[in-house]
Amino acid sequence: MNEPHVIQILIHIAGAAALLIWAVRLVRTGVERGFAAPMRTWLRHSAKNRLLAAGTGMGAAVLLQSSTAVAILVSNFVSKGGLAAGTGLAILLGADVGSAVVTQLLMVRQPLLIPLLLVVGVTVFLRGEGSNTRQIGRIMIGLALIFVSLDMIRGATEPMISNPGTQAVMAYLGRDLLTAFVIGAVFAWGVHSSVAAVLLFVTLAGQSILPVSAAAAMVLGANLGGGFIAFVLTYSAPLASRRMVMANLILRGSGAALTVFVIAVVPDLLTQLGATPARQAINLHLAFNVALAFVALPFVGLITSVLSYFMAEKSGPNGALDVASALDPALLDRPQRAIDCAARELLTMGQKIEQMLIAVEPLYDQWDAATASMIVDQDKAIKQTHLDIKLYLARLGQKGMDENLSRRSIELASISSSLDSASDAITRIMLDLAKRLDMQKLQFSPQGREEIHDFTDRVQSNVQLALNVMMNQNPAEARELVAAKEKVRKVEQKLQRSHIGRLREGLVESIETSNIHQETLRALKQINTAFSMVGHPILLKSGDLLKSRLA
């Protein structure tokens, strides 16, 4: 095989691998954009027992085609106190199994599946009316491209099967399982997808490029790499979330390393897992994760307790450092830099309101005077920030600016007013309602409390999206944010009707808490509307938003 021919083959393989990685991401993006809110509710409701939690994690990973995406979702719940770390670990163990199930499903070869998925997917995406319908089309296109990329890898690697150089390298990996294990882990981390990595290794094994022992070691390495991806992405999360992810990383990594050692000692074990090298490697992936979940699930509470001892909260210095304002008066003579400073300050303002929203929701169950005082103090600080931003932008306008910067200045001032109204809704409405519940010794009906919990979670998800849009100014995410406003409005109306239905049934808890329930829903809708305003300037600029809704 001459050198130019080798380079051509490697380019084809690299292109196919890149398409595989992108296609997996395309499916995950479609699921996240279309069905993130119900999935978050589904995951949070799985706290009743460990088996249910593991099953929910498995289902979520199958839909998202990523155990890492599930880990990030669950990390948010654990950090907010919505899930215990032990339950979160059970969900992650189930998600690892779900990720292995995905690889089994994607290795199915059906000649008619690719054109069918493409025709239906493209039609649904282009002609779909609602956002969710378009996301279903996106998912189908992504699945088709995964199958296309796997066929491309098979076709590109066929000339390498008989190449002596390839055989020598792959034979070495078959003997040095530790190196193969490390390569698998690094590759999975590099492409940020253990699913894509496993599919690639199994396909190479099926083409007789990789010896089955090397493919098995690399698949196990991908499990370690997949656990490490979640660890890095949640590194700045609260400690409770990091304990859960660290526990999963330790279990998955140490279990994978131990399994590689067993395979090195008893290589004939792989023959029990299937008739072909590809089937043996992919079945090993599933068997490993199922066995790990089976062994670890009874001990998730103990495991997280032990990690709590080693990963204890560190007491910080007595005096915390004050957060300096980003509004630098020295930059008023440089309008672009000054506008960027105001945008930074707005982002900080939004993050503080997000923390207020997270803190106020538990007060509906148990009043805490210290938390309430913190929310009030934070509201005062936000009002001062809002005033500072307005004055800063006003002083900037006195210096004179071009039309684009002047428009951006007005947009930032408008967003600041919206965020201030969100802070008001939390402090003046939600905090007051939670205090009334406590003082009057009232409780929501179980269904009513669950509705508020779910609605709050939906709004929190949109607030997080709004903060992302403030940072990246992405038109696609801005469109998603503004579309979520309409969804929230419809959900709020549905919940109001549900509450009226309980009043008609004469439920005592619903009657006693009727006003509090309805005002809470309206306050949450107001907060969501305030944060959705972040996307309006971006969509006006891109032409995706009409200046008037009047026909």
N, C-alpha and C positions, 0 to 999 in steps of 0.2 A: 504494500500500500504506500504510494508516494506521499510526500509531505503536503503538497497542496490539497490532495484528496482528504488527508487526515484533518486539515484545518477546516475544510468544507463540512465534514461530518460533525466536528466539534461545534461549529457555528449552528448547524441544524439542531443538534442536541440542546445547546444553550437556548436557542429560540423556542424550542418546544417546552423546555423547563420554565422559561419566563412566561409563556402562555399559560402553563399549568398553574403557576403561582398567582398570576393575575386573575385567572378564571375562578380559582378558589376564593380569592378576595371579592370578586364580583358577586358570587352567590351570598357570601357573608354580608356584604353591603346591602344587598336587596332585602335580606331578612331583617337586618338591623333597622333600615329605614322604614320598612313597611309594617313590621310586627314587634318592634322593640317594647312598646308599652304593654301589650298583653303578655309578652314573654317575661317582663319584669314582675308583673303581678303573679304569673304562674310560678315563677321561682320563689317569690316571697311566701306564697301559700304552701310551700312544700316543707315547712318547718315542723309538721305534726309528728313525723317519725323519720328515722334514718333511711329506711328502704324507700319511702316516698321521695325523700330528698335526693337520693341517688338516682331514682328513676326519672325525676324531673330534670336533673342535671344531664342525664343521658339523652333525653328527648331534646333539650335545648342545644346540646352539642351537635346532634344530628341535623337540626334545622340550621344552625349557624356554621356547621362544618368546621368548628374550632372550639376546643376546650379552653383556649386562652380567652376568647371572647366571653365565655361563660364565667371564667375566673374574674374578669374585670367587672362584670355585672354583679356577681355575688359579693365582690370586694366592697362595692358601694353600699350594699345592704348591711354588711357586717360593720362597716365604719359608722353607719347611721344608727346602729343598734337594732335594726329590723330583723337580724338573724344572729344566732349564736355562732361562734367560730366553729364549734363542733359540727353544727348543721351545715355550715358553709363548706367544711372539709368533705362531708358526705356528698354534697352536690358536686364538688370538684372530682371526687372519685368516680361518680356516675358519669360526669362529663368526659373523663378519660376513656371510659368504656364507649360512650357515644361517638367519640372521635375515631375509635377503632372500628366501630360499626360502619361509619361513613366510608372508610377505605374499602371495606368489604363490598359496599353497594356500588362504589365508583369503579371497581375492577370488573364489573359485569360488562360483557361486550355484546351489544345488540346492533347489527348493521343499520336497522331502520331508526334507532333511537336518536342518533345525531341529527339527521335532517328533520325528523318530527319535532324535536325540541327546538331547533332553530326556527322552523316555520311558525310554530305556535308561539314561541317566545317573542320573536320579532313582531308578529301581528299584535299580540297582547300589549307589548311595550309601546308600539306606535299608535295603536287605536284605543288603548285603555283610557277610560274617563277619569277614574279616581287614582290617587297616588299609590294606594295599595295594589291596585290592579297592575299598574306599570311596574311595580316592584316584583310581582309574580313573573312578569315577562322577563325582567332582568335576571331573576333566579334561574329561569329555564334556559336563557342564553348562556349563563355562566356554566350550568351543568353540561350543556352541549359542548362548550369550549374545553371543559375538562376532558371529556371523552376524545375530542379532536387532538388535544395536546398529548394524551397518552398514545394515540395511534401514531402521532408524529415521532414520539420517542422510540416506539417500536420500529418504525420504518428507518429512522436515522441510525439506529444502533445495529441493524442487521449486518452491514459491511464490516463491523468491528468484531463480530463473533469469531472469525477465523484469523484475526490479526495476531501475530506472535507477541508483539509488544503489549497489546491489551491483555492477552492471556497471562503474561508474566506479572503485570501489575495486579490484576484481579486475583491471581493465584496467591500472591503475597498477602493481600488483604484477607484471603481465606485462611491463611496461617496465622496472621497477626490480628486477632480479633479485638485487641485493645485499641489498636490504631483505627480499625474499622468503626469501633464504638465511638471513639472521639470524633471521627469524621462525620458520622451520622448526627451527633449532638451539635457540632458546629454548623453543619449545613442547615439543620432544622432551625437553629437560632438565627442564622444569617437570612433565611428566606421568611422568617417569622411565621412559619406554618408547618407543624408536624405532619398534618394531613398530606400536604404537597410533597414533603420529604419522603414519607413512607410510600406514597404512590410511585415516586421516582425509583426508589430502591427496589421495590417489588417488581416494577416493570423491567428493570435491568436484570433482575434475577430470572424473570420469565424469558428473557432473551438469551439466557446463558452467558451474559456478560459478567455478572457477579456470581461467585460461588454462593451456595445457599447459606453457608456458615457466615460469610461476610455480610450478606444481605440481612441475616438475622441480627448480627451485631449492630449493623447500621440502623436497622429499624428500632432496636432497643435504645440506641444512642439518640434517635429522634425523640423518644419518650423523655429522656433527660433534657434535651434541648427545648422541647415543648414546655416542660415545667419551668425551665429557666426564663423563657419568654415572659410568662405571667409574673414571675418574681421581679424581673426588671421593670415591667410596666406598672407594677403596684409598689415600687420601692418607696415612693413618697406618700403612700397611703397611711392612714392611722395604723397603730401597732396591731390592733385586733385583726385587721385585714391581712397584714403581713405575716402574722403567726399562721393563719390558715393557709396562705399560699406557700409559706416556707415548709409547713408540714407536708403539703402535697408534693413539693419539690424533693424533700428528703425521702419520702416513701417511694416516689416514682423513680428517682435517680438511684437510690441504693438498691431497690428491687431490680431495676434494669441491669445494674452492674453485677449483682449476684446471679442473675439469669445468664448473662454472658459467660461468667465463670463456669456455671453448670454445663452450658453448651460446649465450652472448650474441653471440659473433662469427659462429657458423655455426648458426642456429636450425633450419635444415632437417635437421640430423642427427637430430632427434627423430622425424621421419617415418619413418626407417629402422627404428625400434624397435617399430612396431605400427600398427594401422589406426585405433585410437581414442585420444583423449587419456589415458584411464585406463590403457590398455595400454602406451602410450608411457612414462608416468611410472613405472609399476611395473616395466617391463622395464629402464628406465634404472637403477633401484635395484639390480636383480640384476646387470646388465652391469657397473656400476661396481664392485661388491664382488668379482665374479669377476675382473675385470681387475686390481684392486688386489692380490688374493691372487696372481694369476699373476705379476705384476711383482715383488712384494716377497718371495715365498717363498724364492727362491734367495739372498737377501741378509739373511735374518733374523739370522744370526750377526754379520755385519758391522755391521748397524744397532744391535744391542744393545751391541756392543763400542764403537761410537762414542758411544752414550749413556752408557756406563760412564765414559768420559773426562770428559764434561760433568756427569754426576751422580755424582761420586766421593763415597766415604764421608768425612764430616767428622769430624775428631778433636775430641772433646769436651774439657772442662776436666779437669785432672789429678785433681781430687777430685770424684767424683760426689755429687750431693745424696742424702742418706739419705731413704728413704720414711718419712714420719711415720705412726705408728699412728693409726687412726681411733677407738680406744677412749679416749674423753675422760672422765676421772674426774669432771670438773666437771658432767657431764650425768647422773650417777647419780640425782640428785633429780628428773629428768624422764624417766621410764621409756620413753616412746615414742621420744624422741630417742636415748636410750642404746641401745635395741633397733636403731634404724636404724644407729647407729655399729657395732654388732656385725655387722650384715648387710654393711656396707661392708668390714669387715675380713675377713669370710668370702669375699667376692668376690675380694679381693686374694690371699687364700690359695689359692683355686681357680685363679687366673690363674698363680700361681707353679708350681703342680703341673702345669698344662698345659704350661708351658715345660720343665719337667723331663721330661715324657713325650716331647715333641718332641726333646729333646736326647739322651735315652738310646737311642732306636731306631738311629741311625747307629753307635753303639758296637758293635753286633752285627757290623758289617762291618769297622770299623777302630777299634781301641781308642785312646782319647785320654785321657791321665792328667789333663790340665787340665780337660776337660769333666767327667770323673768326679768330680774334686775339687769342682767347682762344684755338681754335683748333691747331693753329700754335705752341703756347706755350706747349700744351699737347704733340704734336709731338716731340718737342725738349726734353721734359722730358722722353718720351718713348725711344728715341734714346740713351739717357744717361743710362736708365735702361738696355737696350739691351747690351750696352758696359759693364756695371757693372756686368751683369749676365755672360757674356763671360769671363771676367777677373776672376771672382769669381770661375767659374768652371775650368778655366785653373790652377789657384792656387791650387784648390782641387786636380787636377790630378797630381800635383807635389809631393803630399804626398803619392801617391800610393793607388790604390783601387782594389777591386776584380773585376772580369769580369762583373758581373751584374750591379754594381754601375757605372763602367766605361761606359757601354752601356747606362745606364739611363742618365748619364751626357751628353753624345753626343746627346741623344734624346732631352733633355731640351734645349741645345744650338741650335739645329735645329729648334725647335718650336719657340724659341726666334727670330731667323732670319725671320721665316715666319710671325710672328706677327709684326715685324718691317716693313716688306714689306706691310702689310695691312695698317699700319699707314701712310706709304708713299703714298699708293693709295688714301687714304682719303685726305691727305694734298696737295700732289703734283698734283693730277689729279682732284678729285671731287671738292675740294675747288676752284681750278683754273677755272674749268668749270662753277661753279656757279657764280663766279665773272665775267666771260666773258658774261654770260647771262644778268647780271645786267648792265654792262658797255655798251653793244651793244643794250640794251633795247629789248631783244628778249624774246619770249615765246614759249614753246612747244605747239604742237597741243593738244587739250584735251585728245585724245586717247593716244598720246605719253607720256604726263605727268602722266596719269593713269598707263601706263605700267611701267614707272620708279618707281612710288610709290609702286606698287605691288611687283616689283622685289626687291626693297630695303627692303620691309617688309619681304620677303622670306629670304633674306640674314641675316637680323637682327635676325630672328628666329633661323637660323643655328648658328649664332654667340653665341646666348644664350645657345644653345645645346652644343656647343664646350666648353663653360665655365663650364657647368655642368659635362661634360666628364673629364675636367681637375681636377675637385674636386673628382668625385667618381670613375674614372678609370673603368667604367662599360663597358664590351665588347659589350653588346647589344646596348647601346646608341652610342658607338664608331662606330659600324656597321651602325647604322642609320645615323650618321653624315657623314661618308664616302659615303654612298649611296646617301645622299642629294647632294653631289658634282656633281654626274652625272645628277641628276634631274635639278640642276641649269644650267649646261652646255646646256642641251636640251632646257630649257626655254629661255636661252639667245639667242640661235640660232633661236628659234621661234620668239622672239621679234625683232631680227635683220631682219628676213624675213618680218615681219609685217611692220617695218619701211620702208624697201625698197618698199613695196607695196604702202605706202602713197606717197613716192617720185614719183612713176610712175603715181599716180593720180594727181600730180602737186600741192599738198597742200603747200601753201606758208610757213606756220609755220614749217612744216616738212623739207622743203628745207633749210630754214635759220638756223635751229638748228640741221641739220643732223649730223655733226661731234660731237657736244656736246652730242647728244642723244646716238650715238654709243659708244663713249669713256666712257660715264657714265656706260653703261651696261657692258663694258669690265672691268672697274675698280671694279664694284660690284662683278663680277665673280672672279676677282683676290683676292678680300678680302675674299670671300667665300672659295676659294681654300686654302688660307693661314690658315684659321681657321680649315679647314677640316684636316690639317696635324696633329692636336692634336690627332686624332683617329688612325693614322697609327701605332705608336709603340705598342698600345694596341692590335690591330688586328694582327700584326706580331707575337706578343708573344702568342696569342691564336690560331694562325694558320689559321685565317680567311682572311689573306691578302697574296697574292703571292708576292714574292720578285721582280718579273718582270712581266710586262703585255705582253711581247712578246710571240707569239705562238711558 
